[in-house]
């Protein structure tokens, strides 16, 4: 299940928990440099679109397009693999928390490189998922679902990008998969999980097993015992990355 299909399925309440996290936004907007025109590819409901630049969004899911605010950047239907723009049409193109859903991520990134002079991608290192306790202890099969997908190194090489780590603040406002690393009770909340595509990927049986085990471990104190080293951290390094080309 990729992109439009996925978000037409899970995206109905996406904006409830998925919002712009200002500290991550500052990193993304700084990476855009002095770009005045920005293409947002796989734009979803419009999080992280810089308010002080001319932005055009591309989003394949009609459901996600329908959730964009009236004052959001204009948005057209389309996908990364065939961007309907001339070469070097934009100062920059960005793709945020979306590349892992693309059917052909390498082709999509090369399209972004074709239409823009600068490319900024916010993604994760799929080869390092085990550093996060939710994957390690409750969703051990998740890495197997990403077998055959391009590695972070391959993604970066496709566009000649440098890679920068993005620590996640403990009180992150954007409810992506790793956001609640110091607030584990959040993963027991159905509305939180519905805004995270991982749960759709692993399926309802794996989801319910993980939730029940986490609930039991929180009640018994096992979670706190295993993860006591996290409890005093203000930010955690869990494999989130910026690719900047």
Backbone as CSV, one residue per row, in Angstrom:
resi,resn,N_x,N_y,N_z,CA_x,CA_y,CA_z,C_x,C_y,C_z
1,UNK,0.860,-1.187,0.000,0.000,0.000,0.000,0.890,1.228,0.000
2,UNK,0.775,2.101,-0.998,1.649,3.256,-1.104,0.843,4.547,-1.160
3,UNK,1.373,5.569,-0.577,0.989,6.963,-0.701,-0.507,7.209,-0.729
4,UNK,-1.086,7.467,-1.912,-2.492,7.850,-1.987,-3.390,6.785,-1.392
5,UNK,-3.153,5.518,-1.726,-3.975,4.442,-1.184,-3.915,4.421,0.334
6,UNK,-2.707,4.532,0.876,-2.528,4.472,2.318,-3.261,5.607,3.006
7,UNK,-3.062,6.829,2.527,-3.637,7.967,3.233,-5.121,8.156,2.943
8,UNK,-5.618,7.623,1.859,-7.062,7.583,1.673,-7.699,6.612,2.660
9,UNK,-6.880,5.695,3.210,-7.366,4.726,4.187,-7.226,5.241,5.612
10,UNK,-6.068,5.809,5.964,-5.803,6.166,7.362,-5.891,7.660,7.636
11,UNK,-6.071,8.482,6.615,-5.856,9.920,6.781,-7.012,10.735,7.306
12,UNK,-8.142,10.103,7.628,-9.341,10.874,7.964,-9.150,11.755,9.196
13,UNK,-8.367,11.296,10.176,-8.149,12.082,11.401,-6.692,12.515,11.544
14,UNK,-5.999,12.568,10.438,-4.560,12.821,10.449,-4.203,14.131,11.132
15,UNK,-4.995,15.163,10.904,-4.639,16.479,11.439,-4.868,16.593,12.944
16,UNK,-5.499,15.593,13.569,-5.727,15.642,15.013,-4.401,15.566,15.768
17,UNK,-3.507,14.696,15.309,-2.242,14.493,16.033,-1.005,14.904,15.255
18,UNK,-1.130,15.181,13.970,0.040,15.494,13.148,0.081,16.995,12.880
19,UNK,0.957,17.660,13.603,1.080,19.109,13.505,2.552,19.481,13.349
20,UNK,2.797,20.699,12.941,4.165,21.181,12.798,4.843,21.269,14.158
21,UNK,5.992,20.625,14.297,6.829,20.753,15.491,7.824,21.887,15.234
22,UNK,7.731,22.986,15.999,8.526,24.184,15.676,10.030,23.951,15.632
23,UNK,10.561,23.097,16.503,12.012,22.892,16.539,12.493,22.105,15.317
24,UNK,11.696,21.170,14.858,12.039,20.460,13.634,11.819,21.365,12.428
25,UNK,10.748,22.154,12.459,10.476,23.097,11.371,11.646,24.053,11.177
26,UNK,12.227,24.514,12.269,13.352,25.447,12.163,14.517,24.806,11.416
27,UNK,14.756,23.515,11.647,15.824,22.810,10.946,15.508,22.687,9.449
28,UNK,14.278,22.357,9.143,13.876,22.182,7.750,13.952,23.509,7.004
29,UNK,13.424,24.556,7.615,13.390,25.853,6.936,14.802,26.417,6.772
30,UNK,15.674,26.161,7.745,17.065,26.589,7.585,17.722,25.842,6.430
31,UNK,17.389,24.569,6.273,17.965,23.776,5.185,17.517,24.272,3.818
32,UNK,16.360,24.921,3.748,15.888,25.484,2.480,16.734,26.668,2.034
33,UNK,17.545,27.189,2.935,18.422,28.300,2.579,17.636,29.533,2.171
34,UNK,18.084,30.177,1.095,17.438,31.412,0.654,16.380,31.159,-0.417
35,UNK,15.923,29.923,-0.553,14.904,29.588,-1.557,13.642,30.419,-1.333
36,UNK,13.146,30.995,-2.400,11.907,31.763,-2.319,10.717,30.976,-2.855
37,UNK,10.957,30.073,-3.802,9.881,29.243,-4.333,10.167,27.798,-3.939
38,UNK,9.166,27.152,-3.341,9.359,25.825,-2.764,8.241,24.902,-3.228
39,UNK,8.621,23.725,-3.692,7.665,22.680,-4.043,7.643,21.669,-2.908
40,UNK,6.452,21.406,-2.359,6.298,20.436,-1.277,5.690,19.164,-1.856
41,UNK,6.477,18.100,-1.927,6.072,16.867,-2.597,5.581,15.850,-1.563
42,UNK,4.406,15.277,-1.806,3.789,14.419,-0.803,3.376,15.246,0.391
43,UNK,2.703,16.358,0.121,2.537,17.442,1.086,1.538,17.160,2.189
44,UNK,0.670,16.168,2.009,-0.316,15.888,3.043,-1.181,17.085,3.352
45,UNK,-1.399,17.319,4.644,-2.273,18.417,5.059,-1.543,19.742,5.203
46,UNK,-0.234,19.749,4.926,0.483,21.026,4.867,1.406,21.339,6.011
47,UNK,1.667,20.375,6.893,2.611,20.635,7.983,3.986,20.993,7.421
48,UNK,4.652,21.902,8.119,6.028,22.311,7.827,6.176,23.158,6.566
49,UNK,5.093,23.571,5.951,5.236,24.482,4.812,5.621,25.870,5.321
50,UNK,6.732,26.420,4.862,7.199,27.704,5.398,6.233,28.829,5.044
51,UNK,5.838,29.636,6.021,4.833,30.669,5.765,5.363,31.892,5.044
52,UNK,6.686,32.037,4.966,7.269,33.248,4.399,7.850,33.023,3.003
53,UNK,7.438,31.938,2.324,7.929,31.661,0.977,6.765,31.266,0.095
54,UNK,7.001,31.275,-1.200,5.964,30.879,-2.154,6.007,29.363,-2.302
55,UNK,4.976,28.703,-1.796,4.946,27.238,-1.765,3.853,26.727,-2.701
56,UNK,4.177,25.689,-3.439,3.195,24.923,-4.199,3.288,23.483,-3.717
57,UNK,2.143,22.884,-3.408,2.122,21.542,-2.859,1.642,20.535,-3.900
58,UNK,2.173,19.305,-3.792,1.738,18.180,-4.621,1.364,17.045,-3.677
59,UNK,0.147,16.514,-3.829,-0.331,15.463,-2.935,-1.266,14.513,-3.693
60,UNK,-0.993,13.203,-3.692,-1.822,12.272,-4.454,-3.150,11.911,-3.795
61,UNK,-3.261,12.041,-2.468,-4.464,11.602,-1.767,-5.515,12.706,-1.711
62,UNK,-6.687,12.422,-2.257,-7.782,13.408,-2.210,-8.208,13.686,-0.775
63,UNK,-8.178,12.664,0.069,-8.565,12.853,1.464,-7.608,13.794,2.177
64,UNK,-6.325,13.642,1.918,-5.367,14.529,2.543,-5.488,15.944,1.985
65,UNK,-5.688,16.071,0.698,-5.857,17.412,0.119,-7.064,18.114,0.736
66,UNK,-8.110,17.365,1.043,-9.332,17.963,1.588,-9.140,18.510,2.995
67,UNK,-8.060,18.075,3.691,-7.828,18.526,5.058,-6.903,19.734,5.146
68,UNK,-6.448,20.215,4.019,-5.608,21.399,4.045,-6.436,22.624,4.438
69,UNK,-5.833,23.500,5.224,-6.531,24.699,5.683,-6.769,25.668,4.520
70,UNK,-7.816,26.502,4.626,-8.114,27.438,3.538,-6.958,28.362,3.181
71,UNK,-6.121,28.683,4.177,-4.998,29.584,3.906,-3.703,28.839,3.597
72,UNK,-3.777,27.529,3.412,-2.579,26.749,3.078,-2.158,27.041,1.647
73,UNK,-0.955,26.626,1.329,-0.444,26.801,-0.038,-1.330,26.063,-1.036
74,UNK,-1.420,26.561,-2.264,-2.186,25.829,-3.284,-1.618,24.435,-3.484
75,UNK,-2.504,23.480,-3.766,-2.096,22.085,-3.849,-2.695,21.451,-5.098
76,UNK,-1.877,20.688,-5.812,-2.335,19.987,-6.999,-2.204,18.488,-6.780
77,UNK,-3.045,17.724,-7.465,-2.961,16.272,-7.405,-1.760,15.813,-8.218
78,UNK,-0.990,14.895,-7.663,0.170,14.385,-8.388,1.063,13.589,-7.471
79,UNK,2.059,12.950,-8.041,2.981,12.134,-7.254,4.416,12.447,-7.638
80,UNK,5.330,12.017,-6.782,6.738,12.347,-6.959,7.325,11.731,-8.220
81,UNK,6.822,10.598,-8.647,7.477,9.895,-9.758,7.306,10.602,-11.097
82,UNK,6.367,11.559,-11.181,6.148,12.267,-12.447,5.670,13.679,-12.144
83,UNK,6.578,14.532,-11.725,6.217,15.900,-11.361,5.977,16.721,-12.631
84,UNK,4.815,17.378,-12.724,4.448,18.069,-13.964,5.039,19.476,-14.067
85,UNK,6.346,19.570,-13.931,7.009,20.873,-13.947,8.277,20.790,-14.788
86,UNK,8.663,21.945,-15.337,9.888,22.006,-16.121,11.116,21.869,-15.231
87,UNK,12.238,21.571,-15.856,13.498,21.486,-15.129,13.789,22.800,-14.406
88,UNK,14.255,22.664,-13.149,14.692,23.827,-12.368,13.605,24.895,-12.243
89,UNK,12.362,24.444,-12.061,11.239,25.378,-11.933,11.179,26.038,-10.562
90,UNK,11.811,25.436,-9.555,11.707,25.913,-8.176,13.096,26.102,-7.578
91,UNK,13.161,27.032,-6.628,14.412,27.190,-5.894,14.701,25.936,-5.066
92,UNK,13.651,25.357,-4.474,13.836,24.183,-3.621,12.619,23.276,-3.711
93,UNK,12.857,22.005,-3.455,11.765,21.039,-3.304,11.981,20.313,-1.988
94,UNK,10.889,20.082,-1.255,11.007,19.367,0.012,10.015,18.212,0.050
95,UNK,10.388,17.170,0.799,9.529,16.006,0.989,9.698,15.575,2.435
96,UNK,8.621,15.618,3.202,8.718,15.464,4.647,7.870,14.287,5.120
97,UNK,8.508,13.314,5.716,7.834,12.123,6.249,6.952,11.457,5.203
98,UNK,7.466,11.324,4.001,6.672,10.775,2.911,7.437,9.802,2.024
99,UNK,8.755,9.936,1.921,9.525,9.149,0.963,9.348,7.650,1.187
100,UNK,9.188,7.223,2.440,9.055,5.800,2.730,7.749,5.207,2.207
101,UNK,6.821,6.062,1.774,5.567,5.568,1.197,5.621,5.481,-0.328
102,UNK,6.644,6.042,-0.942,6.678,6.097,-2.403,7.012,4.731,-2.989
103,UNK,6.374,4.416,-4.096,6.620,3.132,-4.735,8.054,3.034,-5.247
104,UNK,8.582,4.149,-5.746,9.969,4.181,-6.230,10.639,5.433,-5.661
105,UNK,11.169,5.345,-4.436,11.746,6.534,-3.806,12.895,7.155,-4.590
106,UNK,13.739,6.325,-5.191,14.883,6.859,-5.931,14.402,7.699,-7.112
107,UNK,13.429,7.184,-7.864,12.897,7.937,-9.007,12.255,9.239,-8.540
108,UNK,11.538,9.198,-7.417,10.901,10.408,-6.909,11.909,11.462,-6.500
109,UNK,12.970,11.038,-5.822,14.002,11.995,-5.416,14.702,12.601,-6.627
110,UNK,14.929,11.799,-7.636,15.570,12.330,-8.838,14.655,13.321,-9.556
111,UNK,13.362,13.093,-9.503,12.413,14.059,-10.056,12.492,15.381,-9.287
112,UNK,12.573,15.305,-7.976,12.722,16.519,-7.178,14.006,17.250,-7.547
113,UNK,15.078,16.506,-7.712,16.353,17.092,-8.107,16.248,17.757,-9.478
114,UNK,15.431,17.166,-10.363,15.260,17.728,-11.714,14.542,19.067,-11.688
115,UNK,13.497,19.183,-10.854,12.661,20.389,-10.915,13.117,21.485,-9.963
116,UNK,14.108,21.199,-9.102,14.522,22.197,-8.116,16.036,22.248,-7.975
117,UNK,16.520,23.415,-7.600,17.955,23.586,-7.427,18.449,23.054,-6.078
118,UNK,17.544,22.951,-5.114,17.892,22.424,-3.788,16.823,21.414,-3.389
119,UNK,17.230,20.361,-2.690,16.290,19.336,-2.242,16.485,19.111,-0.744
120,UNK,15.382,19.102,0.001,15.406,18.843,1.441,14.400,17.733,1.744
121,UNK,14.869,16.673,2.379,14.031,15.517,2.677,14.134,15.199,4.162
122,UNK,12.992,15.050,4.804,12.932,14.628,6.208,12.458,13.183,6.215
123,UNK,13.315,12.284,6.691,12.984,10.867,6.635,13.650,10.162,7.815
124,UNK,13.770,8.832,7.742,14.374,8.079,8.827,15.323,7.033,8.260
125,UNK,16.199,6.555,9.110,17.153,5.527,8.729,16.515,4.165,8.986
126,UNK,16.040,3.512,7.925,15.345,2.230,8.076,16.277,1.126,8.551
127,UNK,17.574,1.338,8.467,18.521,0.348,8.938,18.816,0.445,10.420
128,UNK,18.165,1.391,11.097,18.477,1.633,12.504,17.215,1.666,13.359
129,UNK,16.182,0.948,12.949,14.907,1.001,13.651,14.989,0.419,15.058
130,UNK,15.909,-0.517,15.271,15.970,-1.204,16.551,16.410,-0.344,17.709
131,UNK,16.885,0.873,17.438,17.290,1.727,18.554,16.077,2.280,19.304
132,UNK,14.888,2.214,18.705,13.681,2.731,19.351,12.981,1.589,20.082
133,UNK,12.673,1.803,21.347,12.105,0.737,22.169,10.786,0.189,21.624
134,UNK,9.994,1.006,20.946,8.702,0.516,20.461,8.897,-0.551,19.387
135,UNK,9.876,-0.348,18.516,10.204,-1.380,17.526,10.902,-2.559,18.184
136,UNK,11.907,-2.277,18.980,12.734,-3.341,19.575,11.917,-4.308,20.432
137,UNK,11.032,-3.773,21.273,10.361,-4.599,22.277,8.930,-4.991,21.920
138,UNK,8.298,-4.260,20.983,6.877,-4.495,20.745,6.524,-4.747,19.282
139,UNK,7.354,-4.296,18.354,7.092,-4.490,16.926,8.345,-5.033,16.235
140,UNK,8.859,-6.170,16.679,10.130,-6.669,16.128,10.055,-7.045,14.653
141,UNK,8.856,-7.257,14.132,8.715,-7.618,12.717,8.718,-6.410,11.791
142,UNK,8.668,-5.208,12.342,8.584,-4.018,11.503,9.755,-3.901,10.521
143,UNK,11.008,-4.111,10.925,12.093,-3.995,9.941,11.924,-4.925,8.743
144,UNK,11.313,-6.100,8.958,11.125,-7.037,7.847,10.207,-6.469,6.771
145,UNK,9.294,-5.570,7.167,8.368,-4.984,6.198,9.060,-3.991,5.270
146,UNK,10.261,-3.578,5.634,10.997,-2.596,4.836,12.133,-3.225,4.041
147,UNK,12.230,-4.559,4.094,13.268,-5.246,3.326,13.066,-4.974,1.839
148,UNK,14.147,-4.645,1.161,14.082,-4.344,-0.264,13.897,-2.870,-0.577
149,UNK,13.587,-2.082,0.419,13.465,-0.643,0.203,14.862,-0.012,0.183
150,UNK,15.042,1.110,-0.504,16.373,1.737,-0.551,16.853,2.147,0.837
151,UNK,18.130,1.974,1.064,18.723,2.402,2.330,18.864,3.917,2.362
152,UNK,19.135,4.444,3.545,19.366,5.881,3.667,20.548,6.304,2.810
153,UNK,21.589,5.509,2.785,22.761,5.817,1.967,22.397,5.880,0.488
154,UNK,21.580,4.947,0.025,21.163,4.943,-1.374,20.298,6.155,-1.697
155,UNK,19.421,6.536,-0.772,18.599,7.726,-0.993,19.474,8.968,-1.113
156,UNK,20.413,9.109,-0.201,21.292,10.274,-0.224,22.145,10.302,-1.485
157,UNK,22.656,9.144,-1.876,23.511,9.075,-3.065,22.736,9.451,-4.324
158,UNK,21.454,9.126,-4.385,20.655,9.385,-5.586,20.598,10.865,-5.932
159,UNK,20.712,11.734,-4.912,20.620,13.174,-5.172,21.871,13.916,-4.699
160,UNK,22.893,13.179,-4.298,24.115,13.822,-3.831,23.921,14.609,-2.555
161,UNK,23.151,14.049,-1.617,22.786,14.782,-0.407,23.733,14.502,0.748
162,UNK,23.881,15.464,1.616,24.505,15.219,2.909,23.399,14.823,3.895
163,UNK,23.777,14.148,4.950,22.814,13.614,5.912,23.052,14.259,7.267
164,UNK,21.990,14.779,7.880,22.093,15.386,9.207,21.101,14.727,10.153
165,UNK,21.523,14.372,11.370,20.596,13.802,12.350,19.627,14.858,12.870
166,UNK,18.420,14.422,13.214,17.403,15.313,13.775,16.919,14.721,15.097
167,UNK,17.435,15.207,16.235,16.938,14.722,17.528,15.459,15.064,17.710
168,UNK,14.757,14.212,18.425,13.324,14.407,18.648,13.116,14.926,20.062
169,UNK,12.529,16.118,20.215,12.280,16.637,21.568,11.265,15.763,22.307
170,UNK,11.396,15.698,23.620,10.547,14.791,24.398,9.072,15.172,24.309
171,UNK,8.790,16.463,24.072,7.404,16.935,24.000,7.028,17.296,22.564
172,UNK,7.533,16.531,21.609,7.313,16.791,20.184,5.826,16.962,19.877
173,UNK,5.487,18.031,19.151,4.087,18.317,18.827,3.568,17.507,17.655
174,UNK,4.472,17.008,16.834,4.081,16.233,15.665,4.072,14.754,16.043
175,UNK,2.898,14.128,15.977,2.750,12.780,16.494,3.160,11.685,15.543
176,UNK,4.367,11.752,14.976,4.844,10.663,14.131,5.288,9.489,15.016
177,UNK,5.741,8.413,14.389,5.956,7.136,15.072,6.824,7.259,16.318
178,UNK,7.944,7.978,16.207,8.896,8.055,17.314,8.604,9.189,18.296
179,UNK,7.593,10.004,18.032,7.402,11.256,18.765,7.197,11.069,20.265
180,UNK,6.598,9.960,20.660,6.213,9.772,22.060,7.211,8.883,22.808
181,UNK,8.470,8.966,22.422,9.493,8.080,22.993,9.602,8.205,24.504
182,UNK,9.268,9.377,25.080,9.302,9.544,26.540,7.902,9.627,27.137
183,UNK,6.888,9.414,26.290,5.484,9.457,26.731,4.783,8.177,26.258
184,UNK,5.209,7.030,26.731,4.729,5.766,26.158,3.231,5.547,26.270
185,UNK,2.590,6.142,27.258,1.143,5.968,27.402,0.388,6.458,26.174
186,UNK,0.993,7.374,25.420,0.317,7.911,24.236,0.005,6.821,23.223
187,UNK,0.866,5.800,23.135,0.651,4.749,22.136,-0.543,3.857,22.476
188,UNK,-1.088,3.990,23.657,-2.301,3.255,24.013,-3.549,3.943,23.492
189,UNK,-3.396,5.171,23.025,-4.516,5.994,22.560,-4.791,5.696,21.084
190,UNK,-5.976,5.217,20.805,-6.356,4.877,19.430,-6.193,6.055,18.486
191,UNK,-6.567,7.262,18.915,-6.491,8.426,18.025,-5.043,8.767,17.695
192,UNK,-4.122,8.540,18.615,-2.707,8.747,18.337,-2.219,7.739,17.302
193,UNK,-2.578,6.485,17.486,-2.111,5.443,16.569,-2.662,5.636,15.161
194,UNK,-3.867,6.165,15.036,-4.451,6.338,13.704,-3.709,7.381,12.879
195,UNK,-2.939,8.234,13.522,-2.150,9.219,12.783,-0.753,8.739,12.439
196,UNK,-0.471,7.439,12.672,0.858,6.874,12.442,0.718,5.714,11.467
197,UNK,1.330,5.843,10.310,1.130,4.857,9.248,1.703,3.485,9.586
198,UNK,2.653,3.418,10.508,3.254,2.132,10.869,2.193,1.115,11.270
199,UNK,1.177,1.573,11.994,0.165,0.630,12.480,-0.623,0.027,11.331
200,UNK,-0.847,0.793,10.284,-1.515,0.229,9.112,-0.620,-0.786,8.420
201,UNK,0.679,-0.565,8.446,1.608,-1.479,7.797,1.693,-2.820,8.541
202,UNK,1.758,-2.788,9.863,1.932,-4.035,10.599,0.642,-4.829,10.704
203,UNK,-0.509,-4.158,10.586,-1.790,-4.851,10.625,-2.400,-4.885,12.019
204,UNK,-3.707,-5.122,12.103,-4.417,-5.024,13.380,-3.992,-6.051,14.426
205,UNK,-3.627,-7.256,14.013,-3.230,-8.265,15.002,-1.939,-7.860,15.698
206,UNK,-0.928,-7.468,14.917,0.338,-7.035,15.508,0.131,-5.777,16.346
207,UNK,-0.721,-4.892,15.887,-0.998,-3.673,16.650,-1.571,-4.005,18.021
208,UNK,-2.582,-4.844,18.051,-3.217,-5.149,19.327,-2.290,-5.914,20.270
209,UNK,-1.456,-6.799,19.721,-0.476,-7.481,20.575,0.492,-6.489,21.190
210,UNK,0.974,-5.560,20.355,1.927,-4.569,20.849,1.297,-3.683,21.914
211,UNK,0.088,-3.240,21.673,-0.586,-2.356,22.622,-0.819,-3.069,23.951
212,UNK,-1.243,-4.326,23.889,-1.496,-5.052,25.134,-0.212,-5.281,25.917
213,UNK,0.880,-5.635,25.215,2.149,-5.837,25.914,2.647,-4.538,26.539
214,UNK,2.498,-3.436,25.792,2.920,-2.144,26.330,2.073,-1.770,27.541
215,UNK,0.773,-1.980,27.461,-0.104,-1.672,28.599,0.325,-2.474,29.828
216,UNK,0.606,-3.756,29.645,1.029,-4.595,30.767,2.363,-4.129,31.335
217,UNK,3.302,-3.761,30.451,4.631,-3.350,30.911,4.591,-2.002,31.626
218,UNK,3.703,-1.126,31.211,3.562,0.146,31.911,2.967,-0.076,33.302
219,UNK,1.988,-0.967,33.378,1.348,-1.236,34.662,2.299,-1.912,35.642
220,UNK,3.156,-2.786,35.126,4.064,-3.539,36.001,5.342,-2.790,36.346
221,UNK,5.635,-1.735,35.598,6.885,-1.004,35.785,8.024,-1.516,34.921
222,UNK,7.774,-2.565,34.115,8.840,-3.106,33.267,9.309,-2.095,32.231
223,UNK,8.362,-1.317,31.671,8.786,-0.330,30.664,9.756,0.666,31.290
224,UNK,9.411,1.192,32.455,10.265,2.188,33.107,11.621,1.595,33.471
225,UNK,11.632,0.335,33.889,12.891,-0.306,34.234,13.799,-0.462,33.012
226,UNK,13.213,-0.862,31.874,14.006,-1.052,30.655,14.518,0.253,30.080
227,UNK,13.775,1.329,30.288,14.044,2.581,29.568,14.362,3.742,30.506
228,UNK,14.888,3.427,31.669,15.153,4.485,32.650,16.148,5.517,32.139
229,UNK,17.019,5.116,31.190,18.005,6.057,30.675,17.379,7.152,29.825
230,UNK,16.124,6.968,29.397,15.454,7.977,28.571,14.757,9.054,29.396
231,UNK,14.460,8.757,30.640,13.506,9.565,31.389,13.993,10.975,31.692
232,UNK,15.304,11.205,31.675,15.840,12.536,31.955,16.321,13.259,30.707
233,UNK,16.110,12.658,29.521,16.570,13.285,28.285,15.562,14.317,27.791
234,UNK,16.067,15.425,27.263,15.206,16.425,26.638,14.955,16.125,25.167
235,UNK,15.869,15.382,24.547,15.733,15.010,23.143,16.438,13.675,22.939
236,UNK,15.963,12.909,21.955,16.536,11.592,21.694,16.899,11.456,20.225
237,UNK,17.978,10.739,19.971,18.436,10.447,18.608,17.904,9.057,18.234
238,UNK,16.870,9.026,17.396,16.182,7.777,17.068,16.156,7.496,15.575
239,UNK,17.087,8.064,14.845,17.213,7.733,13.430,16.527,8.682,12.466
240,UNK,15.927,9.765,12.948,15.351,10.765,12.043,16.481,11.544,11.378
241,UNK,16.304,11.815,10.081,17.385,12.419,9.314,16.856,13.479,8.344
242,UNK,17.695,14.473,8.100,17.507,15.395,6.987,18.499,15.040,5.891
243,UNK,18.015,14.942,4.669,18.868,14.850,3.487,18.823,16.212,2.813
244,UNK,19.981,16.792,2.563,20.054,18.136,2.013,20.974,18.109,0.796
245,UNK,20.445,18.472,-0.364,21.231,18.445,-1.586,21.096,19.775,-2.322
